[in-house]
Structure formats: structure tokens, C-alpha cells
Amino acid sequence: MKKTVNTVWFLNLACGFLFTAFLPFTVTSVALDFHWPFSNFMCKLNTTMTFLNMFASVYILVVISVDRCVSVVWPIWAQNHRNVRMVSCVILGVWVLALIFSAPYFIFRDTEHDH
């Protein structure tokens, strides 16, 4: 597939579905009446991936909406200035921002130990 502005947007939006790899851990926890049988690291990673997906998906949808708005309001400017390199930089910024906002879940998340 040819690399265009739209394919970069939607490929990165589709990358959000990678969080489904962590769904079996959440399902297991719910099936065990919210007991987390996995390690503390997996608890942190599972939560971080869930929130990373949420933040990145929302931000990418916002950026796609802004891109569509710019393309409609200023079509000549958009034709001359929208390119794959600029979009790749914006996407990188979105993922970094989403990672920054999801990092506290990895740092502060903890499991309770039953006594």
C-alpha cells in the first residue's frame, strides 16, 4: 500500500488494537472475582497499556479531525503543506504524549496482598 497521509493516520489508529493482547489478563482477573494472580509488573503493564491505548486513540482521532478541518477550510495550503514526514512527526508526538500521560499508571499502580 502506498504511504500517504491518510494511511499513516489510520495505520496508527489501528495500532491501538494491540491492547487486545492484554485482554486475557483482565478477563482472568474478573473471572477470579477481581483477584490478580499475575505479578505486580504485569498489573502495572496491563493498566499502562490500557490507558496508553485510550490516550493514543483519542489523540489520533482529534488529530485526524483537525487534519480534515484544515483540508476543508484551507484546501490549497493543505495540498501544499501536508506530507507524510510532517504527519509522522505529529504521530510521534501523539504517541509520546500518550506515553507520558499513561506513565503514572505504571509508576504508582500496585496490587494488594491478601493476608
N, C-alpha and C positions, 0 to 999 in steps of 0.2 A: 504494500500500500504506500502511496506517495505521502511523504511527510509534509503536511500542510498545517496551518494554524489550527484549523478545526480538529484535525486528527490528534494534534498534541493535547488540546483541551480534553477531548473525550477519552483518550487513552489514559490520561492521568485521573480522570473521573472514574474510569473503570478499575484502576489500580486500588481504589477503595474497597473493592470486593475481596481483597486479600485478607481482610479481617475475618472473613468466614472461616479461615483456617483455625481461628481461636474459639469458634463457637462450641465445639465439643467440650471444651473445658468448662464453659459457662453452663452448658446443658447438664453436665455431670454434677456440677455444684448444686444446681437447682434440684436435680433428681435425688441428691443426698440431703435434702432439706437444708440447703444453703451451708453445708459443711464443705470446706475447701480441702480436698485430700492431697492436693499437689503442693509443691514447695512455695515458700514465700516469694521467691523470684518469679515463679510462674503467675502468681497472683498479681504482682506488680506489672509484669509484661502483658498479661491478658487485659488488665484495666487500661494500661497505656495504649495498647493497640486499638482498643475500642474507642477511646477518646481521640486518638490520632486520626482514626478514620472519620469520626464525626466532624472534627475541626477541618480537616483537609477537604472533605466532601462539600461542606457548606462554603468554605472559602473559594473552592474551584467553581462552584455554581455561581457565586457572586461575581467572580472574575469573568466567567462566560457571559453573564448578563450585562456586565459593564462593556465587554467587548462587542456584544450585539448592539447595545445602545450607541456606542461610538460609531459602529459601522453604519447605522441608520442615520444618525444625526450629522455626522461628518464623513460621508462616503469617500470623497476624494482624498482627504487626509488619511483615512483608514486604508485605502488602496495603496497609498504611497509609503506608509509607515508600519503597517502590521507585517511582521515577518516571523519566521519560525525561531530565530535566535532571540528576539525580544520576548516572545511567548515562553520560550524555555527558561529565560531568566525570571519571568513572572511566576511560572510554575515552581521553580526552585525556591523562590521567596515564599510562596504559599506553603510548601512542604516544611520549610524551616520554621515559619511562623506557627504552623500546626504542631510541629515537634516541640517548640518552646512552650506552647500552651498546654501540651499533654505531659511534659516532663514532671510537673509536680505530682502527678498521679504515680509515676514510677518512684519518685523520691520519698513521698510521705505515705503511700499505701502500705498497709501491714495486715497480717492475719492475727486473729485472736487464738490463743491457745486454750483449749478446754482443760480444766483441772478437775 
